[in-house]
Amino acid sequence: MSHDGVWEIGGKMEVERWGDGRRIAADRLRQLVDIRCGCRTLAAETSTYASILTITAFTVERYVAICHPVKSRLHAFSAAGLLHRAVRLVLVIWVVAGVCSLPIVVQYGVVYVQV
């Protein structure tokens, strides 16, 4: 059951009247459902990939700091530079995660079954 006026009952989609009494065409409603499903899938996949990539990136950073302390000190001249590098790294991670999740969104979609 959804609060958008779409009810899924036994695989059959029924359109209800919205608050102001107008009806939405079934084709337009299906487009909205497809877009909403795609956005939800994109958000879920992107956050999953970003989480994995963030843990991996900071694990590699800790490895370099522990095993190669001189090399890690050369890259961090100041605290502000280190913070700027971390922010850039997180932004790059989210962009890479978003790009990597696009094939999942394209591959999967809503399948309507006629009952």
Secondary structure as GFF3:
##gff-version 3
##sequence-region A 1 115
A	DSSP	beta_strand	6	9	.	.	.	ID=ss1
A	DSSP	beta_strand	12	15	.	.	.	ID=ss2
A	DSSP	alpha_helix	26	67	.	.	.	ID=ss3
A	DSSP	alpha_helix	69	75	.	.	.	ID=ss4
A	DSSP	alpha_helix	79	107	.	.	.	ID=ss5
###
